């Protein structure tokens, strides 16, 4: 850690289960900072006690984050070194911290990441689904109508879609996926890095059947990964796509960018829209 008096906020990733996953750097930073802003001070205190670290704790959670910004900014401006942690994993990834980091950066304060465990990345690394492109959507709405609407809005996406879910709603999410995604492959990563870590795969209906046979499989925190939609390249979308591409190219959007926008809005293969855009461009 720097020995200067410059104030720094370290965004520190902590274990999602296995305490051995805490990096040496993260442990050193937590031991040396002036104070630690924690989502749940009691939870973080247990981690610090395990590490033999005694540092002052400041609560920072979704209900008080905005109110904490000025207090922490003043401390940084006075040259203090602070750390931000969540209950588990990397702060800001479906956890508090975004408002604090945004406002501190806007004020010119230095923010330094101390990378480490993240359930999203850990799950993808072992799921056997494509990872060249993926969309992370965090926790879906609790109510079925809103949740299903979100699922349907991206059902055409070709990349892997990733969600977090609690044990209380995992069956409800799988029920909705069975309707929206049919037989498409789903991988569930449960209790990552913990004693009962499990990865299950199958259609949403098949996974529900597994949980019916073994209720323990519905326990724990979940990362839910949905295989992307199969690539489509159909004439039915070509008229709409051609109109979109012509409008974009008329506004001098680059061919590559126009194709990317068509994929995002209409689905289908990037190569298909790219070739169409090239053809339109050559007419000019």
C-alpha positions, 0 to 999 in steps of 0.5 A, a space after each residue: 500500500 502507498 505510504 503517501 497521505 493521498 486518500 484512497 478507497 480500496 474496493 476489496 473482493 472477499 470470499 464467497 464461501 471458502 476463506 482461503 480464496 482471500 488474496 494476500 493483497 486483500 488481507 494486507 489492505 484490510 489490515 492496513 486501512 484506517 477503516 472499512 466500509 462494510 455492507 454488514 458490519 457483523 458479517 465482516 467482523 467475523 471475517 476480520 476476527 478469523 484473519 486476526 485483523 482489528 480495524 474500525 468498521 462503518 456500515 454501508 448498505 443500500 439504505 444508507 449509502 447515499 448518506 455515507 458519501 460525504 462522510 467518507 469523502 471528507 475522510 479521504 480528503 484528509 488522507 485516510 485509506 479506506 476499504 469497501 467490502 460487501 458481505 461476499 464477493 466483489 462489491 458493486 456486483 449486485 451489492 452496494 457501492 455504486 453510488 459511493 464509487 461514482 460520487 468519489 470518482 466525480 470528486 477526484 478521489 482515487 478508487 483502487 480495485 483489489 480483485 478476487 472472488 466473484 460468484 458470477 465469474 466463478 460460475 461461468 468458469 465451470 458451467 460449460 456454456 459459452 463465455 465469449 459473450 454473456 449478459 449479467 442481469 443480477 436479481 430479477 424482479 420478485 413478482 412473477 409478472 415482472 420477472 417473466 417480462 424481463 425474461 421474455 424481453 431477452 429471450 432472443 439473445 444469443 449470448 449466455 444470460 446470467 442471473 442471481 437468485 435466492 433459495 426462496 425464489 429459485 423454483 419460481 424462476 425455473 417455472 418461468 424459464 420453463 415457459 419462456 425458454 422451453 427446453 433450452 439448457 440451464 446451468 445452476 451453480 449452488 453454494 459456490 466454494 462451500 461444502 455443498 457446492 453443486 452444478 446442475 444442468 438441464 432444461 428448467 423442467 428437468 431441474 425442477 424435477 431434480 429439486 422435487 426428488 431432492 429438496 436439498 438442491 433448492 437450498 443455498 444461493 444460486 447463479 442461474 445461467 441460461 444458454 443463448 438462443 440459437 442463431 437465427 437468420 430469417 427472411 422474416 426479419 430482413 425487411 425490418 432489418 434493412 430499413 433499420 440499417 438504411 436509416 443508420 447508414 444514412 446517419 453515417 453510422 459505420 457499417 460495423 456499428 450498424 450491424 451491431 445495433 441490428 443484432 441488439 435490436 432484432 437478434 440474428 447473426 452479426 455476419 448477416 446484418 454486416 453483409 446486408 449493411 455492406 451491400 446497402 453501403 455499396 449502393 451509395 
